[in-house]
Amino acid sequence: MQHYYTSKLFYGKYPYKITLARTRISNDPDFNIGWTVHAANVFLKLENIVHRLYTQIRGNDADVSVVTSNLFLSNQHDFDRCVAMWKPYVQSITSPYNEDHIDVLKNKTEIIIRDRLIYRKYRYIITFKRKYKEDISDLTEWVCNTFATSPSSVADAKWVVSGWNPKLYLKNDTDFVITKLTHSDRIRSILVICTFDELMQNPKKP
């Protein structure tokens, strides 16, 4: 069974995912024992478990097919119950790293959890709007005058203007806030990076 960590909420709502698979053989007398989509739907409904279930059936042979389901869940209690109940059929699980991870995902869905910061130092990526053939030299000038954008390893910012989506990479919280306050109307999207190590080093306080 493979274990992955959640990088974003599934369907903007679920932090947990269980992938189950089972070979279905025509006329198998034991097929209704254990994991089946029908039995799962009945159990999840009876237990009032908030979930989403997506199933695919594959197979060229009419007598043999593989049923694969992705079950998305909203809390660890239901996740643990379902994994324990259908463990022989579980192919992989995806879950948050810890409680702080869940809070980050639920409160700020634009945050991504990964092993390292971007280029090992940038926490924020701000993508700006740019119309067709729009002159953004004023924005470039502001970035260069406001932040240290040299290629050196201590640069506070990295400004990338190639393509249709200029991006500003930032290290510091203060610089991030300044940019939001100054150019909120020109910002298309914001991505914030949080590392697994940071989640480990800052456990949730009681």
LINBEL-V65449 format. One record per backbone hydrogen bond with DSSP energy under -0.5 kcal/mol. NH is the residue of the N-H (numbers start at 1). CO is the residue of the C=O. E is the energy in kcal/mol with one decimal. If there is no record, write none. Layout:
NH	CO	E
NH	CO	E
This chain:
2	91	-2.0
4	93	-2.9
6	95	-1.7
10	14	-3.2
12	9	-1.4
13	10	-2.2
14	10	-2.7
15	13	-0.5
16	73	-1.8
17	94	-2.4
18	71	-2.5
19	92	-2.7
20	18	-0.6
20	69	-2.8
21	89	-2.3
22	67	-2.1
24	65	-4.3
25	23	-0.6
26	63	-3.2
28	25	-1.8
29	27	-0.6
31	28	-1.5
33	30	-1.8
40	36	-2.5
41	37	-2.5
42	38	-2.2
43	39	-2.5
44	40	-3.0
45	41	-1.9
46	42	-2.5
47	43	-2.3
48	45	-1.1
49	44	-2.3
50	48	-0.6
52	72	-1.6
54	70	-2.3
56	68	-2.9
58	66	-2.5
64	61	-0.7
65	24	-2.3
66	58	-3.6
67	22	-3.2
67	65	-0.5
68	56	-2.9
68	66	-0.6
69	20	-2.8
70	54	-2.9
71	18	-3.1
71	69	-0.6
72	52	-3.0
72	70	-0.6
73	16	-1.9
74	50	-0.9
79	75	-1.9
80	76	-3.1
81	77	-1.9
82	78	-2.3
83	79	-2.4
84	80	-2.2
85	81	-2.2
86	82	-2.2
87	84	-0.6
89	86	-2.1
90	86	-0.5
90	87	-1.3
91	19	-3.3
92	19	-1.4
93	2	-2.6
94	17	-2.7
95	4	-2.1
102	98	-1.5
103	99	-2.1
104	100	-2.4
105	101	-2.3
106	102	-2.6
107	103	-2.6
108	104	-2.1
111	108	-2.1
112	192	-2.6
113	7	-0.6
114	112	-0.5
114	194	-1.8
118	122	-1.8
120	117	-2.3
121	118	-2.2
122	118	-2.9
123	121	-0.5
123	170	-1.6
124	170	-2.3
125	191	-2.5
126	168	-2.7
127	125	-0.6
127	189	-2.7
128	126	-0.5
128	166	-2.7
129	186	-3.1
134	131	-2.2
136	134	-0.7
140	136	-2.3
141	137	-2.5
142	138	-2.1
143	139	-2.5
144	140	-2.5
145	141	-2.2
146	142	-1.9
147	143	-2.6
149	147	-1.0
155	152	-1.7
156	148	-1.0
157	148	-1.9
158	169	-2.0
160	158	-0.6
160	167	-2.9
161	159	-0.5
167	160	-2.8
168	126	-2.5
169	158	-3.1
169	167	-0.5
170	124	-2.4
171	156	-1.6
176	172	-1.8
177	173	-2.4
178	174	-2.4
179	175	-2.1
180	176	-2.1
181	177	-2.5
182	178	-2.3
183	179	-2.6
184	180	-0.6
186	183	-1.5
187	183	-0.7
187	184	-0.7
188	127	-3.1
189	127	-1.8
191	125	-2.4
192	110	-1.0
193	123	-2.7
194	112	-2.4
196	114	-1.1
199	195	-1.5
200	196	-1.9
201	197	-2.4
202	198	-1.2
